[in-house]
C-alpha cells in the first residue's frame, strides 16, 4: 500500500485535531471580543449625548476595564461562565474609551488602521503558529520592552516630546507584533499540553485581543489625520 494513502489516526493526527479545535475556539472568542468593542464604540460615537458624557469622564472609562480584567485573571479559571461574562464585560467597556478615541479621526483613517491591524495580526499569528522556533525566550524581552514602553509613555506626558512620541509609537507596534506571534504559538503549546478548557481558551483570547487593540491604537497614531 502507498504510504500516502494511510490515514493519520495515530497520536500526531489526534494532536493536530486537538490544536485545531482549541485554536478555533480561541480565535472565535477573540473575534467576539473585537466585535463587542466595535459595537460599543460605534454606539458611543453615533450618540452625541453618550459621546459627550464619555469624553467628560474619559479617565474613568480608561481605568474601568481593568476591573473585569483583574477579576478575569483571578476568577476566570474557576468557572467558564464567569470567565465568559468577565471577558465580554471587559471588551464591551473597553469599547467606550475606544469610541471616544476614534471620534477624533476620519473614517478613512480608522478604516486604514483597522485593515492594517488585521493584516499584520493575521500575518504574525500565522508565523507564530507554524514556526518551529521556540518563541518562549522572546517573552522576557517583550515583557521588559512593554515595561519600558509604559515608563517612557508616562514620562513623555511631562516632557511632551514629539520625537519621543513617534519612537514610542513604532516601538509599541514592534512589541505587539512580537506578542502576536508569541501568543499565537502559546495557544498551540497550551492545546498540546492538554489544557483545552473553555477558561484557558478565554484567557488566550484575552491576550490576543489586547495584542489587536494595542496594535490598532498605535497604528491609528501613525495614520491619524485628526478631524
C-alpha positions in Angstrom: 0.0 0.0 0.0 1.2 3.5 -0.8 2.1 5.3 2.5 0.4 8.5 1.4 -2.9 6.6 1.4 -2.6 5.5 5.0 -5.0 7.6 7.2 -3.4 9.5 10.0 -5.2 8.1 13.0 -2.3 8.0 15.5 -1.1 10.4 18.2 0.1 13.0 15.7 -3.3 13.2 13.9 -5.1 13.4 17.3 -2.8 16.2 18.5 -3.3 18.2 15.3 -7.1 17.8 15.7 -7.0 19.0 19.3 -4.8 22.0 18.4 -7.1 22.9 15.6 -10.3 22.6 17.7 -8.8 24.6 20.6 -7.4 27.3 18.3 -10.8 27.7 16.6 -12.4 28.4 20.0 -9.7 30.8 21.0 -9.9 32.8 17.8 -13.7 32.7 18.0 -13.6 34.3 21.4 -11.1 36.8 20.2 -13.3 37.8 17.3 -16.3 38.0 19.7 -14.3 40.4 21.9 -13.3 42.6 19.0 -16.9 42.7 17.8 -18.2 43.6 21.3 -15.7 46.5 21.5 -16.6 47.7 17.9 -20.3 47.6 18.6 -19.9 49.6 21.9 -17.5 52.1 20.2 -20.0 52.6 17.3 -22.9 53.1 19.8 -20.9 55.7 21.7 -19.7 57.6 18.6 -23.1 57.7 17.0 -24.9 59.0 20.0 -23.8 62.7 20.7 -25.1 62.7 24.2 -23.3 59.5 25.2 -20.1 60.6 23.4 -20.1 63.9 25.3 -20.6 62.1 28.6 -17.9 59.6 27.8 -15.5 62.4 26.9 -16.2 64.2 30.2 -15.4 61.0 32.2 -12.7 59.6 29.8 -10.3 58.8 32.7 -12.9 56.7 34.3 -13.6 54.8 31.1 -9.9 54.2 30.5 -9.4 52.8 34.0 -12.8 50.9 34.4 -11.9 48.0 32.1 -9.1 47.0 34.5 -11.8 45.8 37.0 -13.2 42.9 34.9 -9.7 42.2 33.5 -8.3 41.7 37.1 -11.3 39.7 38.1 -10.9 37.5 35.0 -7.3 36.9 36.0 -8.3 35.6 39.5 -11.8 34.2 38.9 -11.9 33.2 35.3 -10.3 29.8 35.8 -12.9 28.8 38.4 -15.9 29.0 36.1 -16.2 29.1 32.3 -19.5 31.1 32.7 -17.9 33.7 34.9 -14.9 33.9 32.6 -17.1 34.4 29.6 -19.1 37.1 31.3 -16.0 39.0 32.5 -14.3 38.8 29.1 -17.4 40.1 27.4 -17.7 42.9 30.0 -14.1 43.8 29.6 -14.3 44.1 25.8 -17.6 46.0 25.9 -16.4 48.5 28.5 -13.1 49.0 26.5 -15.3 50.0 23.6 -16.4 53.1 25.4 -13.0 54.8 25.5 -12.3 53.4 22.0 -15.4 55.2 20.8 -14.1 58.5 22.2 -10.7 58.0 20.6 -11.8 57.1 17.1 -14.2 60.1 17.2 -11.2 62.4 16.7 -10.2 60.7 13.4 -11.6 60.5 10.0 -13.5 57.4 8.9 -10.8 56.7 6.3 -8.1 56.8 8.9 -9.9 54.4 11.2 -10.6 52.0 8.3 -6.9 52.1 7.2 -5.8 51.4 10.8 -8.3 48.6 11.1 -7.3 47.0 7.8 -3.6 47.3 8.6 -4.1 45.9 12.1 -6.0 42.9 10.7 -3.3 42.2 8.1 -0.4 42.5 10.5 -2.0 40.5 13.2 -3.0 37.6 10.9 0.5 37.5 9.4 2.2 37.4 12.8 -0.3 34.8 14.2 0.3 32.5 11.3 4.1 32.9 11.7 3.8 32.1 15.4 1.6 29.1 14.8 3.7 27.5 12.1 7.3 28.4 13.1 9.4 25.6 14.6 11.4 28.1 16.6 10.5 28.3 20.3 9.4 31.8 21.0 9.3 31.4 24.8 12.6 33.1 25.3 11.2 36.1 23.4 8.5 36.6 26.1 11.0 38.1 28.6 12.3 40.6 26.0 8.8 41.6 25.1 7.8 42.0 28.7 10.7 44.2 29.6 10.1 46.1 26.3 6.5 46.7 27.3 7.6 47.8 30.8 10.0 50.3 29.3 7.2 51.5 26.9 4.9 52.2 29.8 7.5 54.1 31.7 8.5 56.1 28.6 4.9 56.9 27.8 4.3 58.2 31.3 7.5 60.2 31.3 6.6 61.8 28.0 3.3 63.1 29.5 5.6 65.7 31.3 8.1 66.3 28.5 5.7 66.2 25.6 8.4 65.3 23.1 7.2 64.7 19.6 10.3 62.7 18.7 9.8 60.5 21.8 6.2 60.0 21.0 7.0 58.7 17.5 9.7 56.5 18.9 7.2 55.1 21.5 4.6 54.5 18.8 6.9 52.5 16.5 8.4 50.6 19.5 4.8 49.8 20.6 4.0 48.3 17.1 7.1 46.2 17.2 6.4 44.9 20.7 2.8 44.0 20.0 3.7 42.3 16.7 6.1 40.2 18.7 3.4 39.5 21.3 1.0 38.5 18.5 3.4 35.8 17.3 4.3 34.6 20.8 0.6 34.4 22.0 -0.4 32.5 18.8 2.3 30.0 19.5 1.3 29.8 23.1 -2.3 28.8 22.0 -0.8 25.8 20.2 1.5 25.0 23.1 -1.3 25.1 25.6 -3.5 22.8 23.4 -0.7 20.3 23.1 -0.3 20.2 26.8 -3.9 19.0 27.1 -5.3 22.2 28.8 -8.2 22.8 26.3 -10.8 24.1 28.8 -13.1 27.0 27.9 -11.4 29.0 30.7 -8.0 28.5 29.0 -9.5 29.5 25.6 -10.9 32.7 27.0 -7.7 33.7 28.7 -5.7 33.0 25.5 -8.3 35.1 23.6 -7.8 37.9 26.1 -4.1 38.1 25.3 -4.8 38.1 21.6 -7.5 40.7 22.0 -5.0 43.0 23.8 -2.5 42.5 21.0 -5.0 43.6 18.4 -6.3 46.5 20.5 -2.8 48.0 21.1 -1.7 47.4 17.5 -4.8 49.3 16.3 -4.2 52.2 18.7 -0.5 52.6 17.8 -1.3 52.4 14.1 -4.1 54.9 14.5 -1.4 57.4 15.7 0.6 56.8 12.6 -2.2 57.1 10.1 -4.0 59.7 12.2 -5.4 62.6 10.4 -7.4 64.3 13.2 -10.8 65.8 12.4 
